[in-house]
């Protein structure tokens, strides 16, 4: 698929991206991320590896659009927040009844 990143056209395929990112250790995620294989990578790291350009030359939005069009799962920084675990029925009943006072 033809993608434009930092005003340069790239012909990318999902298999090429997978091959490029194989063996690359993910950096800590501070914002948007891409799921490649079983690992989450920062979007800027993926863009740097696949385009061989400096991270300042492109935006995370350009790489996110390209990765989404190739079929990769992308997340913005706000979706990565941990979710609250649901209470079990026993915990819910205990919370509704309250604690006994002494």
C-alpha positions in Angstrom: 0.0 0.0 0.0 1.3 3.4 -0.9 1.6 5.8 2.1 2.9 9.3 2.4 5.0 10.0 5.5 6.9 13.2 5.9 6.1 14.1 2.3 7.8 11.0 1.0 5.9 8.1 -0.6 6.4 4.6 0.8 5.1 1.3 -0.6 4.5 -0.6 2.6 3.0 -4.0 3.3 2.0 -5.6 6.6 4.6 -8.3 6.2 7.4 -5.8 5.5 6.5 -3.9 8.7 6.4 -7.1 10.7 9.9 -8.0 9.3 11.3 -4.6 10.0 10.1 -4.6 13.6 11.3 -8.2 14.3 13.9 -8.1 17.0 13.3 -4.4 17.8 12.8 -3.9 21.6 9.8 -1.5 22.3 10.6 1.7 24.0 8.5 3.0 26.9 5.1 4.2 25.6 4.2 7.8 26.5 1.6 8.5 23.9 0.2 6.8 20.8 1.2 3.1 20.2 0.9 0.4 17.6 0.3 -3.3 18.3 2.8 -5.2 16.1 2.8 -9.0 16.7 2.3 -9.2 20.5 4.2 -6.0 21.4 3.1 -2.4 21.7 5.5 0.0 20.1 5.5 3.9 20.3 4.3 5.2 16.9 7.3 7.4 16.5 9.6 4.4 17.0 7.8 2.4 14.3 7.9 5.4 11.9 11.6 5.8 12.5 12.3 2.1 11.8 10.1 1.7 8.7 11.0 5.0 7.0 14.6 5.3 8.3 14.0 9.0 8.9 14.4 11.1 12.0 11.4 11.2 14.3 11.2 15.0 14.0 10.5 14.7 10.3 7.0 13.1 10.6 4.0 13.3 12.9 2.6 10.4 14.9 -0.7 11.0 13.0 0.9 10.1 9.7 2.3 6.9 11.0 -0.9 6.0 12.8 -3.0 6.4 9.6 -0.5 4.3 7.6 -0.5 1.5 10.3 -4.3 1.6 10.6 -4.7 1.2 6.8 -2.3 -1.7 6.9 -4.5 -3.4 9.5 -2.5 -2.8 12.7 -4.2 -1.9 15.9 -3.4 1.6 17.0 -4.1 3.3 20.4 -3.8 6.8 21.5 -2.3 7.6 24.9 -5.6 8.0 26.7 -6.8 4.5 25.9 -3.9 2.8 27.6 -5.1 3.7 31.1 -5.7 0.7 33.3 -9.3 -0.3 33.7 -11.1 -0.8 37.0 -11.7 -4.5 37.9 -15.3 -5.4 38.2 -16.5 -6.5 41.7 -17.7 -10.0 42.3 -21.4 -10.4 43.4 -20.2 -11.1 47.0 -18.1 -7.9 47.0 -21.0 -5.9 45.6 -23.4 -7.2 48.3 -20.8 -6.4 51.0 -20.4 -2.9 49.7 -24.1 -2.3 49.6 -24.7 -3.6 53.1 -21.8 -1.6 54.5 -19.4 -2.5 57.3 -20.8 -3.4 60.8 -20.2 -0.8 63.4 -18.9 -1.8 66.9 
